[in-house]
Amino acid sequence: MNQLMARIHARILWQEEDGQATTEYALVLLGAALVALLVVGWATTGGGGGKIGRLFDRVIDSVIDKL
């Protein structure tokens, strides 16, 4: 009888955690989307476009100088 109760208990616990990974994955995706939207907003309206352009110019110039 104890084995039966233990199996039932284990099965119930396993079922409760079944959707947890999916929920965590969805929350991580929502967080990443929010960060992406904030970066795009900053880059397009907050003067970030010029800063990103200068950053790329510096990176490219650095790579060219090392060649």
C-alpha positions in Angstrom: 0.0 0.0 0.0 2.9 2.4 0.8 4.4 1.7 -2.6 1.1 2.6 -4.3 0.8 5.8 -2.4 4.4 6.7 -3.1 3.9 6.1 -6.9 0.7 8.2 -6.9 2.4 11.0 -5.0 5.4 10.9 -7.4 3.1 11.0 -10.4 1.2 14.0 -9.0 4.4 15.9 -8.3 5.7 15.1 -11.8 2.5 16.4 -13.5 2.7 19.7 -11.5 6.1 20.4 -12.9 5.3 19.4 -16.4 4.4 22.9 -17.6 6.9 24.8 -15.5 9.7 24.7 -18.1 7.4 26.0 -20.8 6.3 28.8 -18.6 9.9 29.7 -17.8 10.8 29.6 -21.5 8.0 31.9 -22.4 9.0 34.4 -19.7 12.6 34.4 -20.8 11.4 35.1 -24.4 9.2 37.9 -23.2 12.1 39.4 -21.3 14.4 39.2 -24.3 11.8 40.8 -26.5 11.4 43.7 -24.0 15.1 44.3 -24.0 15.2 44.2 -27.8 12.4 46.7 -28.0 14.2 49.0 -25.5 17.4 48.8 -27.5 15.7 49.5 -30.8 13.8 52.4 -29.3 17.0 53.9 -27.9 18.9 53.3 -31.1 16.2 55.0 -33.3 15.0 57.9 -31.2 17.4 58.5 -28.4 20.5 59.4 -30.4 21.7 55.9 -30.2 22.0 55.6 -33.9 25.0 57.9 -34.0 26.6 56.1 -31.1 26.1 52.7 -32.8 27.5 54.0 -36.0 30.6 55.4 -34.2 31.0 52.0 -32.4 30.9 50.1 -35.7 33.3 52.6 -37.3 35.7 52.1 -34.4 35.4 48.3 -34.6 36.0 48.3 -38.3 38.9 50.7 -38.0 40.5 48.6 -35.3 40.2 45.4 -37.4 41.7 47.2 -40.4 44.6 48.6 -38.4 45.4 45.0 -37.2 45.6 43.7 -40.7 
